[in-house]
Amino acid sequence: MHAATEALIRRYYAAFNAADWPGMLALLTPDVRHDVNEGDTQHGLEAFAAFLDKMNAHYREQAQDVVVMVTPDGLRAAAEFTIHGTYLRTDPGLPEARGQTYTLPVGAFLRCGAGRLPA
């Protein structure tokens, strides 16, 4: 179970790095919960797909140096990585985009069941 969960999470971030949004969404359950960094908690695939569309319109990002930690039962995991990004188009409420680059440390907490990520 542990190895399968780690492989699932690595597939998820590989899809992220490939900008394969359908591939990412296919790895999530319909009731996915997403806690947005500077926003509210969103629920469901539709909300997450809309978030991905917004991010794709304004930013280009890659997750690098991904480290995955999984509980022995494989039901909970954490991923720690660094986001390397470029600010492509002005996001409303933020400074004007001029191709600025950024590097951010990230931690994600995930639950896993039935071979997909519900949160």
Summary of the structure (lengths in Angstrom):
residues: 119
radius of gyration: 14.5
end to end distance: 17.2
largest distance: 45.7
contacts: 313
relative contact order: 0.21
helix: 30%
strand: 38%
